[in-house]
């Protein structure tokens, strides 16, 4: 993937992180800005998969009411939550 393609993908993902729900925005947007580029390809794939999910599902996962049944989603949700509260989220 060229630098231009990476930049376009980053901007597209960044746009998709703006969910319009404050609780999601304050988790997804900083993660995208500060962490996404440091992730390995597998975790980047998991993140892309996460932002394709419905807001109500993501919200429930981030509020720790449920854990995603999909292992990819569970992994990226844990990474995001561990960043903001490392000792509180276990899968």
PyMOL CGO cylinders between C-alpha atoms (Angstrom):
from pymol import cmd
from pymol.cgo import CYLINDER

trace = [
    CYLINDER, 0.00, 0.00, 0.00, 1.42, 3.36, -1.00, 0.3, 1, 1, 1, 1, 1, 1,
    CYLINDER, 1.42, 3.36, -1.00, 1.78, 6.30, 1.37, 0.3, 1, 1, 1, 1, 1, 1,
    CYLINDER, 1.78, 6.30, 1.37, -1.12, 8.06, -0.35, 0.3, 1, 1, 1, 1, 1, 1,
    CYLINDER, -1.12, 8.06, -0.35, -3.33, 4.98, 0.04, 0.3, 1, 1, 1, 1, 1, 1,
    CYLINDER, -3.33, 4.98, 0.04, -2.35, 4.66, 3.74, 0.3, 1, 1, 1, 1, 1, 1,
    CYLINDER, -2.35, 4.66, 3.74, -3.16, 8.31, 4.29, 0.3, 1, 1, 1, 1, 1, 1,
    CYLINDER, -3.16, 8.31, 4.29, -6.51, 7.98, 2.56, 0.3, 1, 1, 1, 1, 1, 1,
    CYLINDER, -6.51, 7.98, 2.56, -7.36, 4.88, 4.58, 0.3, 1, 1, 1, 1, 1, 1,
    CYLINDER, -7.36, 4.88, 4.58, -6.34, 6.60, 7.82, 0.3, 1, 1, 1, 1, 1, 1,
    CYLINDER, -6.34, 6.60, 7.82, -8.54, 9.60, 7.02, 0.3, 1, 1, 1, 1, 1, 1,
    CYLINDER, -8.54, 9.60, 7.02, -11.46, 7.34, 6.08, 0.3, 1, 1, 1, 1, 1, 1,
    CYLINDER, -11.46, 7.34, 6.08, -11.13, 5.38, 9.34, 0.3, 1, 1, 1, 1, 1, 1,
    CYLINDER, -11.13, 5.38, 9.34, -10.76, 8.58, 11.33, 0.3, 1, 1, 1, 1, 1, 1,
    CYLINDER, -10.76, 8.58, 11.33, -14.00, 9.86, 9.78, 0.3, 1, 1, 1, 1, 1, 1,
    CYLINDER, -14.00, 9.86, 9.78, -15.78, 6.60, 10.70, 0.3, 1, 1, 1, 1, 1, 1,
    CYLINDER, -15.78, 6.60, 10.70, -14.63, 7.01, 14.31, 0.3, 1, 1, 1, 1, 1, 1,
    CYLINDER, -14.63, 7.01, 14.31, -16.88, 10.07, 14.60, 0.3, 1, 1, 1, 1, 1, 1,
    CYLINDER, -16.88, 10.07, 14.60, -19.97, 8.25, 15.73, 0.3, 1, 1, 1, 1, 1, 1,
    CYLINDER, -19.97, 8.25, 15.73, -22.07, 11.11, 17.06, 0.3, 1, 1, 1, 1, 1, 1,
    CYLINDER, -22.07, 11.11, 17.06, -22.31, 9.39, 20.43, 0.3, 1, 1, 1, 1, 1, 1,
    CYLINDER, -22.31, 9.39, 20.43, -19.99, 11.11, 22.90, 0.3, 1, 1, 1, 1, 1, 1,
    CYLINDER, -19.99, 11.11, 22.90, -19.16, 7.92, 24.80, 0.3, 1, 1, 1, 1, 1, 1,
    CYLINDER, -19.16, 7.92, 24.80, -17.91, 6.30, 21.61, 0.3, 1, 1, 1, 1, 1, 1,
    CYLINDER, -17.91, 6.30, 21.61, -16.21, 9.38, 20.22, 0.3, 1, 1, 1, 1, 1, 1,
    CYLINDER, -16.21, 9.38, 20.22, -14.06, 9.87, 23.34, 0.3, 1, 1, 1, 1, 1, 1,
    CYLINDER, -14.06, 9.87, 23.34, -12.77, 6.30, 23.06, 0.3, 1, 1, 1, 1, 1, 1,
    CYLINDER, -12.77, 6.30, 23.06, -12.48, 5.79, 19.31, 0.3, 1, 1, 1, 1, 1, 1,
    CYLINDER, -12.48, 5.79, 19.31, -11.13, 9.11, 18.10, 0.3, 1, 1, 1, 1, 1, 1,
    CYLINDER, -11.13, 9.11, 18.10, -8.12, 9.35, 20.47, 0.3, 1, 1, 1, 1, 1, 1,
    CYLINDER, -8.12, 9.35, 20.47, -7.34, 5.66, 19.90, 0.3, 1, 1, 1, 1, 1, 1,
    CYLINDER, -7.34, 5.66, 19.90, -7.33, 6.26, 16.16, 0.3, 1, 1, 1, 1, 1, 1,
    CYLINDER, -7.33, 6.26, 16.16, -5.16, 9.37, 16.48, 0.3, 1, 1, 1, 1, 1, 1,
    CYLINDER, -5.16, 9.37, 16.48, -2.69, 8.09, 19.06, 0.3, 1, 1, 1, 1, 1, 1,
    CYLINDER, -2.69, 8.09, 19.06, -2.54, 4.30, 18.72, 0.3, 1, 1, 1, 1, 1, 1,
    CYLINDER, -2.54, 4.30, 18.72, -3.80, 3.02, 15.37, 0.3, 1, 1, 1, 1, 1, 1,
    CYLINDER, -3.80, 3.02, 15.37, -0.56, 3.57, 13.44, 0.3, 1, 1, 1, 1, 1, 1,
    CYLINDER, -0.56, 3.57, 13.44, 1.40, 1.64, 16.09, 0.3, 1, 1, 1, 1, 1, 1,
    CYLINDER, 1.40, 1.64, 16.09, -0.79, -1.46, 15.79, 0.3, 1, 1, 1, 1, 1, 1,
    CYLINDER, -0.79, -1.46, 15.79, 0.22, -4.58, 13.91, 0.3, 1, 1, 1, 1, 1, 1,
    CYLINDER, 0.22, -4.58, 13.91, -1.70, -5.48, 10.78, 0.3, 1, 1, 1, 1, 1, 1,
    CYLINDER, -1.70, -5.48, 10.78, -3.92, -8.00, 12.61, 0.3, 1, 1, 1, 1, 1, 1,
    CYLINDER, -3.92, -8.00, 12.61, -5.00, -5.43, 15.20, 0.3, 1, 1, 1, 1, 1, 1,
    CYLINDER, -5.00, -5.43, 15.20, -5.59, -2.84, 12.49, 0.3, 1, 1, 1, 1, 1, 1,
    CYLINDER, -5.59, -2.84, 12.49, -7.86, -5.36, 10.77, 0.3, 1, 1, 1, 1, 1, 1,
    CYLINDER, -7.86, -5.36, 10.77, -9.72, -5.90, 14.05, 0.3, 1, 1, 1, 1, 1, 1,
    CYLINDER, -9.72, -5.90, 14.05, -10.15, -2.13, 14.46, 0.3, 1, 1, 1, 1, 1, 1,
    CYLINDER, -10.15, -2.13, 14.46, -11.54, -1.81, 10.93, 0.3, 1, 1, 1, 1, 1, 1,
    CYLINDER, -11.54, -1.81, 10.93, -13.97, -4.60, 11.76, 0.3, 1, 1, 1, 1, 1, 1,
    CYLINDER, -13.97, -4.60, 11.76, -15.01, -2.84, 14.99, 0.3, 1, 1, 1, 1, 1, 1,
    CYLINDER, -15.01, -2.84, 14.99, -15.88, 0.46, 13.37, 0.3, 1, 1, 1, 1, 1, 1,
    CYLINDER, -15.88, 0.46, 13.37, -18.13, -1.35, 10.91, 0.3, 1, 1, 1, 1, 1, 1,
    CYLINDER, -18.13, -1.35, 10.91, -20.30, -2.51, 13.85, 0.3, 1, 1, 1, 1, 1, 1,
    CYLINDER, -20.30, -2.51, 13.85, -23.48, -0.81, 15.00, 0.3, 1, 1, 1, 1, 1, 1,
    CYLINDER, -23.48, -0.81, 15.00, -23.11, 1.96, 17.59, 0.3, 1, 1, 1, 1, 1, 1,
    CYLINDER, -23.11, 1.96, 17.59, -25.41, 0.26, 20.09, 0.3, 1, 1, 1, 1, 1, 1,
    CYLINDER, -25.41, 0.26, 20.09, -23.24, -2.89, 20.01, 0.3, 1, 1, 1, 1, 1, 1,
    CYLINDER, -23.24, -2.89, 20.01, -20.01, -0.96, 20.42, 0.3, 1, 1, 1, 1, 1, 1,
    CYLINDER, -20.01, -0.96, 20.42, -21.53, 1.06, 23.25, 0.3, 1, 1, 1, 1, 1, 1,
    CYLINDER, -21.53, 1.06, 23.25, -22.53, -2.07, 25.19, 0.3, 1, 1, 1, 1, 1, 1,
    CYLINDER, -22.53, -2.07, 25.19, -19.04, -3.50, 24.77, 0.3, 1, 1, 1, 1, 1, 1,
    CYLINDER, -19.04, -3.50, 24.77, -17.30, -0.31, 25.87, 0.3, 1, 1, 1, 1, 1, 1,
    CYLINDER, -17.30, -0.31, 25.87, -19.62, 0.05, 28.85, 0.3, 1, 1, 1, 1, 1, 1,
    CYLINDER, -19.62, 0.05, 28.85, -18.61, -3.52, 29.72, 0.3, 1, 1, 1, 1, 1, 1,
    CYLINDER, -18.61, -3.52, 29.72, -22.18, -4.82, 29.78, 0.3, 1, 1, 1, 1, 1, 1,
    CYLINDER, -22.18, -4.82, 29.78, -21.20, -7.53, 27.29, 0.3, 1, 1, 1, 1, 1, 1,
    CYLINDER, -21.20, -7.53, 27.29, -18.08, -8.93, 25.69, 0.3, 1, 1, 1, 1, 1, 1,
    CYLINDER, -18.08, -8.93, 25.69, -18.16, -9.43, 21.91, 0.3, 1, 1, 1, 1, 1, 1,
    CYLINDER, -18.16, -9.43, 21.91, -18.56, -13.07, 20.89, 0.3, 1, 1, 1, 1, 1, 1,
    CYLINDER, -18.56, -13.07, 20.89, -16.27, -12.49, 17.91, 0.3, 1, 1, 1, 1, 1, 1,
    CYLINDER, -16.27, -12.49, 17.91, -12.68, -12.95, 19.15, 0.3, 1, 1, 1, 1, 1, 1,
    CYLINDER, -12.68, -12.95, 19.15, -11.39, -10.21, 16.80, 0.3, 1, 1, 1, 1, 1, 1,
    CYLINDER, -11.39, -10.21, 16.80, -13.84, -7.70, 18.21, 0.3, 1, 1, 1, 1, 1, 1,
    CYLINDER, -13.84, -7.70, 18.21, -13.19, -8.83, 21.78, 0.3, 1, 1, 1, 1, 1, 1,
    CYLINDER, -13.19, -8.83, 21.78, -9.47, -8.31, 21.24, 0.3, 1, 1, 1, 1, 1, 1,
    CYLINDER, -9.47, -8.31, 21.24, -9.73, -4.76, 19.88, 0.3, 1, 1, 1, 1, 1, 1,
    CYLINDER, -9.73, -4.76, 19.88, -12.34, -3.73, 22.49, 0.3, 1, 1, 1, 1, 1, 1,
    CYLINDER, -12.34, -3.73, 22.49, -9.96, -4.97, 25.18, 0.3, 1, 1, 1, 1, 1, 1,
    CYLINDER, -9.96, -4.97, 25.18, -7.05, -3.05, 23.64, 0.3, 1, 1, 1, 1, 1, 1,
    CYLINDER, -7.05, -3.05, 23.64, -9.07, 0.16, 23.58, 0.3, 1, 1, 1, 1, 1, 1,
    CYLINDER, -9.07, 0.16, 23.58, -10.42, -0.28, 27.11, 0.3, 1, 1, 1, 1, 1, 1,
    CYLINDER, -10.42, -0.28, 27.11, -7.02, -1.31, 28.51, 0.3, 1, 1, 1, 1, 1, 1,
    CYLINDER, -7.02, -1.31, 28.51, -5.66, 1.97, 27.20, 0.3, 1, 1, 1, 1, 1, 1,
    CYLINDER, -5.66, 1.97, 27.20, -8.08, 3.99, 29.34, 0.3, 1, 1, 1, 1, 1, 1,
    CYLINDER, -8.08, 3.99, 29.34, -8.59, 1.63, 32.28, 0.3, 1, 1, 1, 1, 1, 1,
    CYLINDER, -8.59, 1.63, 32.28, -6.00, -1.15, 32.21, 0.3, 1, 1, 1, 1, 1, 1,
    CYLINDER, -6.00, -1.15, 32.21, -6.99, -2.87, 35.43, 0.3, 1, 1, 1, 1, 1, 1,
    CYLINDER, -6.99, -2.87, 35.43, -10.77, -3.04, 34.93, 0.3, 1, 1, 1, 1, 1, 1,
    CYLINDER, -10.77, -3.04, 34.93, -11.48, -5.03, 31.76, 0.3, 1, 1, 1, 1, 1, 1,
    CYLINDER, -11.48, -5.03, 31.76, -10.89, -8.75, 31.57, 0.3, 1, 1, 1, 1, 1, 1,
    CYLINDER, -10.89, -8.75, 31.57, -12.02, -11.19, 28.92, 0.3, 1, 1, 1, 1, 1, 1,
]
cmd.load_cgo(trace, "trace")
